């Protein structure tokens, strides 16, 4: 079965670029494209895409709202942010909302298609330049930001809500391994990995791999 992809991008040039990259890959199918938050919500409810490509700056609202709507409708759905450096202030908020990958808008078509398939397979593709911006955000919090919101929460007096196996799996996911790769490393079935991941989501009250890694890091579990 092909991977159904929804594109949410208001700049016609980039929207066409993403659509063309999807159309050129036989394992992908474009199920819809829209330029607004309202349009994205409507298509998410009717088309049930597997992966959503979303820009953060949309004319009628914030792409983060699209991310939340996407993962609330289906916790197994993946959302990949397509962004420029001007959007880097929203990256952490996007992670907490449930985004599982980040790609620069000027990525090559083959890299766009590859990243979509990677995120659907359980990976967390992120452009190196974006990864650097995320690290810089943690190292240099914005003026006036609360230190408690940036630093990991101390958990020395509280037991971890995750089992040893769940923590082991989450650490491998945080390194960028997809579910099949995690299963291979631990010599268990992919189905068992997915079962553990769902338990992790429940325990951490999250809806995606990216959000689980972020919350666990904030709690000092990784």
N, C-alpha and C positions, 0 to 999 in steps of 0.2 A: 504494500500500500504506500502511496505517496504521502509526503508530509505536507499538510495543508498550511499555508502561510497567509497571514493578513498583514498588509502594509498600512501603517498609519503615519503619513508624512505630508506636510502641507506645501513643500517646495516641489513644483512639478518636475523639475530636472532630476532631483534626487529620487522622487517617487518612481519615475520612469526607470531610473537606473536600477533600483531595487527590484522592480517588477520584471525587468529584462533579465536580471541575474537569476531570478527564480524560474522564469520560463525556459531558460537555457539548460536547466538541470532536470534530468528525467525523474529523479527521486523527489522533486519538489513540485507543488502545484499552487498557483496563486488563487486563493479562494475569494479575495476581495482587496480593495484599496480605498482608503478614505483620507481626508485631510483635516478632520475635526474630532474632538473628543466625543461629541454627540453621535457622529457617524460610527466611530469605533465601538461605542457601547452597543449600538443597534446591531452592527455586524457580528460582534462577539456573541450576542444572544441568539443570533439566527444561523450563523455559519459554523460555529464551534471549531475554530482553527486550532492546529496543534502548536504553532509558533506564531508569535506576534512581533513584528518589527515596529518599534514606535519611536518617534521623535519626541523630545521633551517639551519643545516650544510649539504649541499649537494655537491657532487663532482664537479658539473659544475656551481655552483652559490649559491645564497642565497635563503633560503626558504621564505624570505620576498617577493621576486619576485613572488613566487608561490601564496602567499596570495593575492597580488595585482591583479594578473591575475584572480584568482578565483572569487573575489568579483566584479571585473569589468565586468566579463562575466555574473554574476547573483547576484544582490544585496541582494537577499533572501538566497543565499548560505551561509552556515556556515563553518568556518575554525577553527580547533582546533590544536594548536601547541603541539607537543609531544617533550619534551625537557629534557636535563640534566642540572645541575647547570652551566656547562661550557658555556651554551648559554644565560645566564641571561642578558648579556649586550645588547642583541637584543630584549628583551621583549617589551620595550616601543615602539620601532620601529615597532614591530609586531602588537601592538595595533593600532597604527596609520594607519597601512596598512589594517586593517580590521579583525584581528583575534578575535574570540568570546569566546575562551576557551583555557586553558593551562593545560596540564597533564604531570606528570613525566613519563618517559619511563618505569620505573619499576612498574607502577601501576598494580594492579591485573586485570586479564582479565574481571571479572565481573564489575569492576569499569570503565574499558575502554568502555565497551558496554553501561553502564549506563550513562557515560558522553556524549557519542555520541548522545544518545536519548534525554538527557537533553538539549544539545546545540541546537538540531533540534527543540525542543519544545519552544525555546525562552529563555532558561537560559544561564548563562555564567559560566560553571564549571571551577574551577581553583584549583589546588592542593594547600593546605595550605602552604606548603614550598615555592612554587612559589609566592604565594601572599605576603609572608614575604619579598621575594627578591625584588618584585616590590615596596613595601613600603620603603625598605631600599634605593632603587635607588632614590626615591624622597627626602628622608631625607638626603642622602649623595651623591650629584651629583658628577660625575667624575671630576678629576682635570682639570681645564681649561674650564669646561662647563659654558655657559652663564647662569646667574641667571634668566634672563628673560625667558629662555627656560624651566626652571624647575618650577618657581613660576606661579600661576594662573595670567592671565592677568586681570588688573584692569578694571572693567566695570561700575564704579559708575556713569560715565557721559554718558553711552550709554544704551538705553533700550534693554531688552532682545529680541532676534529675535523669541523666543518661546512664545507661549501663556501660560496662567496659567495651562491649562489642559495638554499641551504638556510637560511642566516642571514637572508636577505631575507624568505623565506617565514615563518620563525619570528617575526620582528619584526612582521610584519603580523598574524599570529595573536595575538601578545601584545597587540595593540591592540584585539582583539575581533572582527576580521573572520573570517567563516566561509570555508570552502574555496572556494565559488563566488565570493565577493567578492575573495579573494586572486587567483584565476584571472583575474578581470576586470581587476584593477589591474595585473597582470604580463603580461596578454595571452597567457595560456597556458590549456590546458584544465584543468578540475577534476580529471580523471584524473591529469594530470601533477603537480598539487599534492599529491594523495593519495600518489603514488609518492614524492615528495620527503619528505613528512611521515613515511612509513613508514621511510625511510632515517634521518631525524632521530631517530625513536624508537630505532632499532637502535644508532646511534652514541652516544646519550646513555643507553642502557640504561633507557628509560622505557616507559610503556604508554599515555600519554594526552597531550592537548594541554597541559592544566594542568601536569602533571608536567614536560613538556618545557620549557615556559616557565620554570618554577621552577628546574630544574636548570641551564638555560642562563644564567639570571640569577646563580645561585650561582657559576657558573664564569666570570662576567664576559664572556659572549659576546654579551649584548644591551646 
